[in-house]
């Protein structure tokens, strides 16, 4: 089917044979069920947090299963879903929990308040096999294990092996899972800590298994908790900055290290005591005082899916025109299994300083919003992710954030691909684009990228043989005739992830058609642009490109 190649029409592939139509047909129902389940968890968690001390008890699987049975619901997941759909009141469940606890008081907030265990679903379901992951684990030395029932350490007297895992198996988001292996090799597992509305980014556990540091992602912001597993207590640590990563912990759990960054706050390491006392940065931090923290926006795509992004708003108005929005840069992150968060990204503040507002969008396929969201753009669903671009522009214009005549776009890696796709599939929406290390043809990308990258891309982008027609349809180079906006490509000279030919072939094709296109190759750089002088050159080239091609209106350089 070659219809619409010159017009940049987006093909969904819904009419193609053998593309899993049956699975797609049930997807809305499945997604509704998953959303209701997660909503029910969150509502029950909120109801529990409103209670006094009698609620501060461990919610066991059996406790909730009993309540589900009493309410004629078949499982704990069914209980959550019923709450999420409004059929069962969260407060009604809380009262049943209160009765089961017999009104006993608790001494402190513990793991119970945020631990809502899920019923184990049947193993090997089609959706589970393709989407669930367990990707981080810690094995505790059996010689220093403590008995979970007694909560006391028994050195030299092994009771089996404890394994802590970060997993979203049987769950919509990542949580901390504990697996116990006894001396006979029998295993049991439970969801140890999970949080409604948040996903576990990473964790570390002390050598004796007593202390765990948990780093959560809640709507793009990092939250740190210290869990004393033996005492079954948990406390939140206040972090200053947008995001955190790279947790470390001392053997006895008395000291935790974490890397923190944010807009205007460069990456730095802070130390935290095992009692949750923040000791402060290892070295003085030179934070910018004039960087404004971005605003998180959530909005609805044309198919009903909730999208999100961060607005970095440029101050002032343009040229004596109160109420007219600043020119806006739509920024696409790489991955696509990544998430734009408030970080120390050097390019966004540079654009804001030059007078551009920047909206960094997390289209479907991004991480941070749960398992279903992360997998919502795979293979034949890729057109939905590209369509999120147009839906984002529509939202920004309707909200008065963007002037429809002054929207440009940029992104790196997958974001570079999405930049070229945006110009090809939606040529009327953008005045210019800058694609950094982006793929212009998914077929040639598979041919020339590193073999391990090509293999890893199969589940996300499609098989290069079986899905060759789809990859052709989704390639910006296929729709080069539709591109009208000026395009600048920027690429590292030695990039082997996305070879520089992906940029040069797009620029050459555009020039052959009389379009405005240029290419900048950064010497000595690979896929990641790491040298300071290269980053400075990239920023300057991007701003100059946007200024030049918005010049018939007026440019950010004029600073009205």
Beta strands, then each sheet from edge to edge (+ up, - down):
strand 1: 134-140
strand 2: 146-147
strand 3: 152-153
strand 4: 161-167
strand 5: 175-181
strand 6: 187-193
strand 7: 199-205
strand 8: 211-218
strand 9: 221-228
strand 10: 233-237
strand 11: 243-249
strand 12: 255-262
strand 13: 265-273
strand 14: 278-281
strand 15: 295-300
strand 16: 306-312
strand 17: 328-332
strand 18: 357-362
strand 19: 407-412
strand 20: 432-436
strand 21: 486-492
strand 22: 517-522
sheet 1: 1+ 4- 5+ 6-
sheet 2: 2+ 3-
sheet 3: 7+ 8- 9+ 10-
sheet 4: 11+ 12- 13+ 14-
sheet 5: 15+ 16- 18+ 17+ 19+ 20+ 21+ 22+
end
